[in-house]
Amino acid sequence: MTSDTNQNLRVAVVAEMASDRMGGEAVLPLHFFRELRRAGVDARLVTHERVSSELQESLGDDFQYASFVKDTFLHRLFFKMGCWLPGRIRIGWYTMTVNTLTQLALCRLVRRLAKGGQIDLVHQPVPVSPRTPSWYFRIGVPVVIGPMNGGMEYPEAFRDRFESRFITRIVNSLRFGSELINVLIPGKRLAAHLLVANTRTQESLPRFSTPNVSILVENGVLEEEVTSELARTSDPNQQSTSFLFVGRLVDWKGVDYLLRAFAKVRQQISATLTIVGNGGQRANLEQLAAELGLADSVEFTGALPRQDCLALMRSKDVFVLSSVLECGGAVVLEAMANGMPVIASDWGGPQDYIDSECGLLVPPTTPEQFEHDFSEAMLKLARNPELRVQLGNNGPQKVADHYTWTKKIEHILQVYSAACKH
């Protein structure tokens, strides 16, 4: 697609939420909107009004291209009802109720835009779940959905800890029901194109989805955040190795496994571990660190501003991610972009980014074996500074070649072009 064509294309990026501050998938539509406009595309953002104050502050002149829908009484009612539900059932409830109500309001708005000849294409980047039905059909213009990322389960040996069999049966029933729902709500069947982050997600799409599917990673890094500094060098006189974790302190992030692995490391070498983030498990994890005798070598910083996190990535030696249910793992790409070798679970999102040239993957076989193997991987990089530096220095180039938002926009523009010919 030529630059002139890009400028003539009018795209509505629609999302229930678009925010830098909320984290998670909410940042994706915002990145698409910003980068599309940077690429010369006449893009507008259509989202919920609860983020309007934030967007007015962060978008500057581009705020004029944002449109908003409002909550209703039913939104508030269903949200309060969902607060009493556990884990993944609560997520499913919000998807079926609150998110659906918001999607319907957004649909009405983009239909008006399409009917008025103001847009040529609708792009729905979120929700990233491949099974969530899309109400964006018969809009009057082509619809592109994704990149989606899902189809995840806990590793078999970990399931009983994180989810009861009763909850698992309910989740599986909801997934079975989603096939029927996606027949009745045919957004993914009638879409011009679907984007998925990996083959795992493609296999999880509703059975009757459009065959027009391609792979595009869910996450990305801003080109200006890929380090252009001098490569790291090994220091033979370095006495201690510093490890860094960044993420929410929730059970499935597996930080307790990381702490027990790190305790084994500390029995053999001098090392420190910095844990950045907040969450419901923080008090328990701090207590565990104390019980393991790690009070002098583990620091819990709480949540930090993004720039502070990036500064830590540039100053610490190794990034660690012990999650056992990580669909995406954007933080892995950020660590790689800042020259950090990565040790992560060989499960889910990290598998999409990490190979033997930039990090180590640890299979989550059993909890005990996982802790042992994770500690061995940490010791390997701590004791081999040349390997550590080599893996870290490979990261920025790999991110620049494959995972920047600039690369993603190049791909998405080709998808838009094909969709408009659909």
C-alpha positions in Angstrom: 0.0 0.0 0.0 1.5 3.3 -1.0 1.9 6.3 1.2 -0.8 8.2 -0.8 -3.2 5.3 -0.3 -2.4 5.3 3.5 -3.4 9.0 3.7 -6.7 8.3 1.8 -7.6 5.4 4.0 -10.0 6.3 6.9 -9.9 3.8 9.7 -11.9 3.6 13.0 -10.0 1.8 15.7 -12.7 0.6 18.1 -12.2 -0.7 21.7 -14.1 -0.9 24.9 -11.1 0.7 26.6 -8.0 2.5 25.2 -5.5 3.5 27.9 -1.8 3.7 28.8 -2.6 3.7 32.5 -4.8 0.6 32.8 -2.2 -1.7 31.4 -2.9 -5.1 29.8 -4.7 -5.2 26.5 -6.1 -1.7 26.9 -2.9 -0.2 25.6 -3.1 -2.0 22.2 -5.9 0.1 20.5 -4.1 3.3 21.7 -0.8 2.1 20.1 -2.6 1.3 16.8 -4.3 4.7 16.7 -1.1 6.6 17.4 1.1 4.7 15.1 -1.5 4.7 12.3 -1.7 8.5 12.5 2.1 8.7 12.5 2.1 6.6 9.3 -0.2 9.1 7.7 -3.5 7.2 8.0 -6.7 9.1 8.7 -7.4 7.1 11.9 -10.0 7.8 14.5 -10.4 6.2 17.9 -13.8 5.1 19.2 -13.9 4.0 22.8 -15.5 4.5 26.2 -15.7 8.0 27.8 -14.1 6.9 31.1 -10.7 7.3 29.5 -11.5 10.6 27.9 -9.6 12.7 30.5 -6.5 10.6 30.1 -6.7 10.7 26.4 -7.2 14.5 26.3 -4.0 14.8 28.2 -1.9 12.2 26.3 -3.1 12.5 22.7 -2.7 16.3 22.3 -4.0 17.5 19.0 -5.0 14.0 18.0 -7.7 14.0 20.8 -10.0 15.7 18.2 -10.1 12.3 16.4 -11.5 10.4 19.4 -15.2 9.6 19.9 -16.8 8.2 23.0 -19.8 6.2 24.3 -21.2 6.3 27.8 -22.1 3.8 30.6 -25.7 2.9 31.2 -27.6 1.6 34.3 -27.1 -1.9 33.0 -23.3 -1.5 32.8 -23.2 -0.5 36.5 -25.5 -3.3 37.6 -23.7 -6.1 35.7 -20.3 -4.8 37.0 -21.5 -5.0 40.6 -22.9 -8.5 40.1 -19.6 -9.7 38.7 -17.6 -8.5 41.7 -18.8 -11.6 43.6 -17.6 -14.2 41.1 -14.3 -16.0 41.2 -11.3 -15.7 38.8 -11.9 -16.6 35.2 -15.7 -16.9 35.7 -15.7 -13.2 36.6 -13.8 -12.4 33.4 -16.3 -14.5 31.4 -19.2 -12.7 33.1 -17.8 -9.2 32.3 -17.2 -10.3 28.7 -20.8 -11.5 28.2 -22.4 -8.5 29.9 -20.5 -5.3 30.4 -18.2 -5.7 27.4 -21.2 -6.7 25.2 -23.2 -3.6 26.2 -20.2 -1.4 25.4 -19.6 -3.2 22.1 -23.2 -2.6 21.1 -22.9 1.1 21.9 -19.7 1.3 19.9 -21.3 -0.6 17.0 -24.1 1.9 16.8 -21.6 4.7 16.7 -19.3 3.2 14.0 -22.4 2.3 11.9 -23.3 6.0 11.9 -19.8 6.9 10.9 -19.9 4.3 8.0 -23.3 5.4 6.9 -22.2 9.0 6.8 -19.2 8.0 4.6 -16.7 9.0 7.3 -14.8 5.7 7.5 -13.6 3.0 5.1 -12.7 0.3 7.6 -13.2 -0.8 11.2 -10.3 -2.3 13.2 -11.2 -4.1 16.5 -7.9 -4.9 18.3 -9.5 -6.0 21.6 -10.7 -8.1 23.3 -7.7 -10.4 22.4 -9.6 -13.6 23.4 -10.2 -15.6 20.2 -13.5 -17.0 21.5 -15.1 -13.7 22.5 -17.9 -12.9 20.0 -17.7 -9.7 17.9 -20.7 -7.5 17.3 -19.0 -5.6 14.5 -20.7 -7.1 11.5 -22.8 -5.6 8.7 -21.3 -2.2 9.6 -21.2 -1.1 6.0 -17.4 -1.3 5.7 -14.8 -4.1 6.1 -13.9 -5.2 9.6 -10.5 -6.4 10.7 -10.2 -8.1 14.2 -7.1 -8.7 16.2 -4.3 -9.6 16.8 -6.0 -12.1 19.1 -4.1 -14.2 21.6 -5.4 -17.0 23.8 -6.2 -20.7 23.9 -4.2 -20.9 27.1 -4.5 -23.4 29.9 -2.4 -23.9 33.0 0.4 -26.5 32.6 -1.1 -29.9 33.6 0.9 -30.3 36.8 -0.1 -26.8 38.0 -3.9 -26.8 37.3 -5.1 -28.1 40.7 -3.3 -25.4 42.5 -4.7 -22.5 40.5 -8.1 -23.7 39.6 -10.5 -26.2 41.0 -12.0 -28.9 38.8 -15.4 -27.4 39.3 -14.2 -24.0 37.9 -12.4 -25.8 35.1 -15.6 -27.5 34.1 -17.5 -24.2 34.1 -14.8 -22.6 32.0 -14.9 -25.5 29.5 -18.7 -25.3 29.3 -18.4 -21.5 28.6 -16.0 -22.3 25.8 -18.3 -24.9 24.4 -21.1 -22.4 24.5 -19.0 -19.8 22.8 -19.2 -21.9 19.6 -22.9 -21.4 19.5 -22.7 -17.8 20.5 -20.3 -17.1 17.7 -22.7 -18.6 15.2 -25.5 -16.4 16.5 -23.2 -13.3 16.7 -21.3 -13.8 13.4 -18.7 -11.0 13.7 -15.7 -13.4 13.3 -17.4 -15.3 10.5 -18.2 -12.2 8.5 -15.0 -10.3 9.2 -12.8 -9.4 6.3 -9.7 -10.5 8.1 -8.7 -12.0 11.5 -5.2 -11.6 13.0 -3.8 -14.0 15.6 -0.6 -13.9 17.5 0.3 -17.6 17.0 -1.0 -21.0 15.8 -2.2 -21.8 19.4 -4.7 -18.9 19.1 -5.6 -19.8 15.5 -6.6 -23.3 16.7 -8.8 -21.7 19.3 -10.9 -19.5 16.9 -14.6 -20.3 16.6 -15.1 -23.1 14.1 -17.0 -21.0 11.6 -14.6 -18.0 11.5 -13.6 -16.5 8.2 -10.7 -18.4 6.6 -8.9 -15.1 6.0 -6.4 -15.4 8.9 -2.8 -14.3 9.3 -0.3 -14.2 12.2 0.8 -10.9 13.8 2.2 -10.8 17.3 -0.1 -9.1 19.9 2.6 -6.9 21.5 5.2 -4.6 20.3 7.8 -2.0 21.3 8.0 1.6 20.3 10.9 2.1 17.9 12.4 4.8 20.1 12.5 2.5 23.1 14.8 -0.1 21.4 18.1 0.7 23.0 20.7 2.3 20.6 23.4 2.5 23.3 26.7 0.7 23.2 26.4 -3.0 23.7 26.8 -4.4 27.1 30.2 -5.9 28.0 31.1 -8.5 30.6 33.0 -7.5 33.7 35.2 -10.3 35.0 35.4 -8.5 38.4 31.6 -8.3 38.9 30.9 -9.9 42.3 27.1 -10.2 42.1 24.4 -10.8 39.5 21.2 -8.8 39.5 17.9 -10.3 38.5 14.7 -8.3 37.7 11.0 -9.2 37.6 8.3 -6.8 36.5 4.6 -7.7 36.6 1.5 -8.0 38.7 1.8 -9.9 41.9 -0.9 -12.4 41.3 -0.8 -16.1 41.8 -0.4 -17.2 38.1 2.7 -15.0 37.7 4.5 -17.7 39.7 6.6 -15.3 41.8 6.6 -17.8 44.7 8.3 -20.3 42.4 10.8 -17.6 41.4 11.6 -16.8 45.1 12.2 -20.5 45.9 14.4 -20.8 42.8 16.3 -17.7 43.8 16.8 -19.1 47.3 18.7 -22.0 45.7 20.7 -19.5 43.7 21.7 -17.5 46.8 22.9 -20.7 48.5 25.7 -20.8 45.8 26.4 -17.3 44.6 26.0 -13.6 45.4 22.9 -12.3 43.7 20.0 -9.8 44.1 16.4 -9.9 42.9 14.3 -6.8 42.3 10.5 -7.4 42.1 8.5 -4.5 40.5 4.8 -4.5 40.8 1.8 -4.7 43.1 -1.1 -7.2 43.5 -3.0 -9.3 45.9 -0.1 -11.7 46.5 2.4 -9.0 47.6 2.1 -9.5 51.4 2.3 -13.3 51.0 5.4 -13.0 48.8 7.2 -10.6 51.1 6.5 -13.1 54.0 7.8 -16.0 51.9 11.0 -14.0 51.0 11.6 -13.5 54.7 11.0 -17.1 55.5 13.5 -18.1 52.9 16.1 -15.8 54.4 16.1 -13.5 51.4 15.3 -10.2 53.1 18.7 -8.7 52.4 18.8 -9.8 48.7 15.2 -9.3 47.5 13.6 -5.9 47.0 9.9 -5.3 46.5 9.6 -1.8 44.9 5.8 -1.8 44.3 4.5 -0.4 41.0 6.8 2.1 39.3 6.3 4.5 36.5 7.1 3.1 33.1 10.3 5.1 32.6 11.6 3.9 36.0 11.0 0.3 34.8 12.9 0.9 31.6 15.8 2.4 33.6 15.9 -0.7 35.8 16.0 -2.9 32.6 19.0 -1.0 31.4 20.9 -1.4 34.8 20.1 -5.0 35.9 21.7 -8.1 34.4 18.9 -10.7 33.8 15.2 -10.5 33.3 13.1 -13.3 34.8 9.4 -14.2 34.2 8.1 -17.3 36.0 4.5 -17.0 34.9 2.5 -20.2 34.2 -0.4 -18.5 32.3 1.1 -15.8 30.1 -0.7 -15.2 26.8 1.3 -12.2 25.7 4.3 -11.1 27.8 4.9 -7.6 26.4 7.4 -7.1 29.3 9.6 -9.7 27.7 9.9 -7.7 24.5 10.7 -4.5 26.6 13.5 -6.4 28.4 14.9 -7.7 25.2 14.7 -4.2 23.7 16.8 -2.9 26.5 19.6 -5.5 26.2 18.5 -8.0 28.9 18.8 -11.7 28.5 15.6 -13.3 29.5 14.8 -16.4 31.5 11.1 -17.3 31.2 8.6 -20.2 31.4 8.5 -22.3 28.3 4.7 -21.8 28.2 2.5 -19.4 26.3 3.5 -15.9 25.2 7.3 -16.0 26.0 7.6 -18.9 23.5 6.6 -16.5 20.7 9.6 -14.2 21.4 12.4 -16.0 23.1 14.8 -18.4 21.4 18.3 -19.6 22.2 19.8 -16.5 20.8 18.3 -14.1 23.4 17.3 -16.2 26.4 16.5 -19.4 28.2 13.1 -21.1 28.4 12.3 -23.3 31.4 9.5 -26.0 30.9 6.9 -26.0 33.6 6.8 -29.8 34.1 6.1 -30.1 37.8 6.3 -27.3 40.4 9.4 -28.8 42.1 11.2 -29.5 38.8 10.3 -26.0 37.6 11.8 -24.3 40.6 15.0 -26.5 40.2 15.4 -25.8 36.5 14.7 -22.1 36.9 17.4 -21.9 39.5 19.8 -23.7 37.2 19.0 -21.3 34.4 19.7 -18.4 36.7 23.0 -19.9 37.9 24.0 -20.6 34.3 23.7 -16.9 33.3 25.2 -15.7 36.6 28.3 -17.9 36.2 28.8 -17.2 32.5 28.9 -13.4 32.0 30.0 -13.8 28.4 26.9 -15.8 27.5 24.7 -13.4 29.5 26.1 -10.4 27.6 25.8 -12.2 24.2 22.2 -13.1 24.8 21.4 -9.6 26.0 23.1 -7.9 23.1 21.1 -10.0 20.6 17.8 -8.8 22.0 17.5 -5.2 20.7 18.3 -6.3 17.1 15.7 -9.1 17.2 13.1 -6.7 18.5 14.0 -4.0 15.9 13.7 -6.6 13.1 10.4 -8.2 14.1 8.6 -6.6 17.1 8.5 -2.8 16.8 5.2 -1.0 16.3 6.6 0.3 13.0 6.9 -3.3 11.8 3.4 -4.1 13.0 1.9 -1.1 11.2 3.6 -2.1 8.0 1.9 -5.5 8.3 -1.5 -4.1 9.3 -1.6 -1.7 6.3 -1.2 -4.7 4.0 -4.1 -6.4 5.8 -6.2 -3.2 5.5 -5.5 -3.0 1.8 -6.5 -6.7 1.3 -9.6 -6.2 3.4 -10.8 -3.2 1.4 -10.7 -5.4 -1.7 -12.6 -8.1 0.1 
